[in-house]
Amino acid sequence: MISELDLEHLKRCIDLARTALEHGDEPFGSLLVDQQGNVLAEDYNHVSGGDHTQHPEFALARWAANHLTPEERAKATVYTSGEHCPMCAAAHAWVGLGRIVYASSSAQLAQWMEELNVPPTPVYNLSIQEIIRNATVDGPVPELADQIKVLHVELQQRINRS
């Protein structure tokens, strides 16, 4: 169930995804939020330099491991513009983070990339639930997913022009 607070946090993730795009990167943004709804950390994609492990969800998992107790991590929520990839889902699970809320799904992203004739990534497109046992996951959010699609289309248009 997506609450008004969830929507507020997801909209911030979309803003971060836009920031990534403005910096010439793939449009993904994420927040780590504590049990009280406070934003603890945020990040966006940094893969344009060639290191494709620089995803915001992975960075937030590392931040949480270094700054939160296991109990705090279990009660925290990760909000993200796009569903975790398998690498980020695994990091989320290994660190022991709680709920995940995303605006657009991996399946949606794969469909959009196919429509844009973008070759598939080297990693299989799996849902979070296929990676994390007993994950608490909410998403996608259709009215926000459309905004994410626009960002990905813009990225591909930029790539095609260059």
SULNOR-V891789 format. One record per backbone hydrogen bond with DSSP energy under -0.5 kcal/mol. CO is the residue of the C=O (numbers start at 0). NH is the residue of the N-H. If there is no record, write none. Layout:
BEGIN
[[CO/NH] [CO/NH]]
END
This chain:
BEGIN
[[0/2] [2/6] [3/7] [4/8] [5/9] [6/10] [7/11] [8/12] [9/13] [10/14] [11/15] [12/16] [13/17] [14/18] [15/19] [16/20] [17/21] [18/22] [19/24] [20/23] [25/27] [27/44] [28/80] [29/42] [30/78] [31/39] [31/40] [32/76] [33/36] [37/33] [37/39] [40/31] [42/29] [45/48] [46/49] [49/51] [50/53] [52/54] [53/45] [54/58] [55/59] [56/60] [57/61] [58/62] [59/63] [60/64] [61/65] [62/66] [63/67] [68/72] [69/73] [70/74] [71/75] [72/75] [72/97] [75/97] [76/32] [76/78] [77/100] [78/30] [79/102] [80/103] [84/88] [85/89] [86/90] [87/91] [88/92] [89/93] [90/94] [91/95] [91/96] [98/77] [99/137] [100/79] [102/140] [103/82] [104/108] [105/109] [106/110] [107/111] [108/112] [109/113] [110/114] [111/115] [112/117] [113/116] [123/125] [126/129] [127/130] [127/131] [131/134] [134/136] [135/99] [137/101] [139/141] [140/143] [140/144] [141/145] [143/146] [143/147] [144/148] [145/149] [146/150] [147/151] [148/152] [149/153] [150/154] [151/155] [152/156] [153/157] [154/158] [155/159] [156/160] [157/161]]
END
